[in-house]
Amino acid sequence: MPTINVQLFEGRTVEQKRAFVKAITEATCTTLNVSPDSVEIIMQEVKRENWATAGKLWSD
């Protein structure tokens, strides 16, 4: 059972999330030859103030 963890910034709409998980599920099924029922996707939304790259917060 593939479980896919995704971290992303807050702010996506429910429609965007639906489209995203549908596309990821389809790609996983095609690539790994598994059924959609076996694919789990966990999305963790992170505030920009809690994410940094190269020593700089994304909120800055």
Helices and strands as residue ranges (DSSP letters): E 3-9, H 14-32, G 36-38, E 40-46, G 48-50, E 52-53, E 56-57
